[in-house]
Amino acid sequence: MDNPQILIIEDEKRVASFIRKGLEEDGFHVEVAYDGLMGKKMALSSKYDLIILDINLPQINGYEVCKEIRNHNSSIPIIMLTALGTMEDKLEGFDSGSDDYIVKPFEFKELLARVKVFLKRSGNDMLNSNILKMADLEMNIDSKTVSRAGKQIDLSAKEFQLLEFLMQHKNKVVSRAEIAEKVWEITFDTGTNIIDVYVNFLRNKIDKNFSPKLIHTNFGMGYIMKEA
């Protein structure tokens, strides 16, 4: 990908300058917004390849900014970079549509690595076929759309990634540790229920009002997508 465009929405100018300098040294084109309102306007009016977003922002907080961006663009990678580090904060971040969540203080090389992962992922097809199907459920990887029985289903970015992973491994039991590594790119912590929470989000959207049920729990082992 040539000269990816990155938007940083961060009110701490020292932090924003530090991130911008590091990214520009690595060949990225970077723009900065110092409050949530300006960040939202810039994100919705220009084409960026990735957004780095703080939560505690003047004007509009990062959760609301993320939701607004997601209403207009379901596919752009959004990395939340914030001092808020509780599990509740992270869940709210993912629920608002972020793809990743990094807690301050942070190592720049970790942020850079994650930026590159998301840019590579969004710039390359993950499968030779860009349409995944199971029963009457259909996912288009290119357009980031999902439908079941012809009905459009709205998913957050993280819900989409989780469903994509499950559909790629249909008829196979996948453990929570595998999901944590491949979808969240973290080491699974047995003390967190974030994966179960997101599986329930998916069930409510793609299984609750449809038949047959496609997402099944294999107790003690993980989850499996299958038609029976």
Buried (B, 14 or more C-beta within 10 A) or exposed (E): EEEBBBBBBBBBEEBBEEBBEBBEEEEBBBBBBBBBBBBBEBBEEEEBBBBBBBBEBEBBBBBBBBBBBBEEBBBBBBBBBBEBEEEEBBBBBBBBBBBBBBBEEBEEEEBBEBBBBBBEEBEEEBEEEEEBEBBBBBBEBEEBBBBBEEEEBEBBBBBBBBBBBBBBBBEEBBBBBBBBEBBBEEEBEEEBBBBEEBBEBBBEBBBEEBEEBBBBEEEEEBBBBBEE
